[in-house]
C-alpha cells in the first residue's frame, strides 16, 4: 500500500532532499515508453541507514524484475519481505 506516488519530474527535482523508493515503470497515455514512479519515504536528512539498505536492496530486486530474471527477482523480493515486514 502506497500513500503518495511521484513521477520522474518530481523525483528529479527533489531527489536531493527526499529519499525515494523506485516502485515501478508504468505506461502513461500519450507516451511510447514507460514512466518510472517513486514512493517518497521522507526527508533525506531523517533517513536511517536501515532504510537506505532497504531501498538499495529493493532497487536490486526491481532491476532483476525489469531484466525478467524472474527467479532471482522473486528470491530478492522474498528476502526483502522477510527482512522488512512493514
C-alpha positions in Angstrom: 0.0 0.0 0.0 1.4 3.4 -1.1 0.1 6.7 0.1 2.0 9.0 -2.3 3.5 8.3 -5.8 5.5 10.8 -7.7 6.7 10.8 -11.3 10.1 11.2 -12.8 10.0 15.0 -13.0 9.1 15.4 -9.3 11.7 12.8 -8.3 14.4 14.5 -10.3 13.6 17.9 -8.8 13.5 16.7 -5.2 15.8 13.6 -5.0 18.5 15.6 -3.1 16.0 16.5 -0.4 13.9 13.3 -0.1 14.6 9.6 0.0 12.5 7.7 -2.6 11.9 4.0 -3.4 11.5 3.2 -7.1 8.2 1.4 -7.3 7.7 0.5 -10.9 7.7 1.6 -14.6 4.2 2.3 -15.9 2.7 3.0 -19.3 1.2 6.5 -19.4 -1.4 7.6 -22.1 0.3 9.6 -24.8 3.8 8.3 -24.1 5.6 5.5 -26.0 7.9 4.4 -23.2 7.2 3.6 -19.6 7.5 6.2 -16.9 9.2 5.5 -13.6 7.2 6.1 -10.4 8.6 6.6 -6.9 7.3 6.5 -3.3 8.7 9.2 -1.0 10.0 7.8 2.3 10.9 11.0 4.0 13.4 13.8 4.1 16.9 12.6 3.3 18.3 14.1 6.5 16.0 11.8 8.5 16.6 8.6 6.6 18.2 5.8 8.6 20.9 3.6 7.4 18.5 0.6 7.6 16.1 2.5 5.3 18.9 3.2 2.9 19.8 -0.5 2.9 16.2 -1.5 2.2 16.0 1.0 -0.7 19.2 -0.3 -2.2 18.1 -4.0 -1.9 14.7 -3.1 -3.3 16.4 -1.4 -6.3 18.5 -4.5 -6.9 15.3 -6.7 -6.8 13.4 -4.4 -9.1 16.3 -4.3 -11.6 16.2 -8.2 -11.7 12.4 -7.9 -12.3 12.9 -5.4 -15.1 15.5 -7.7 -16.7 13.0 -10.6 -16.5 15.2 -12.6 -14.1 12.0 -13.9 -12.5 13.5 -16.5 -10.1 16.2 -14.1 -8.9 13.7 -11.2 -8.5 11.3 -13.4 -6.6 14.0 -14.6 -4.2 15.2 -11.0 -3.7 11.7 -9.7 -3.0 11.0 -12.6 -0.6 14.2 -11.7 1.2 13.1 -8.1 1.5 9.7 -9.2 2.9 11.4 -11.3 5.4 13.9 -8.6 6.5 11.5 -5.7 6.3 8.0 -7.0 7.0 6.5 -3.4 7.1 
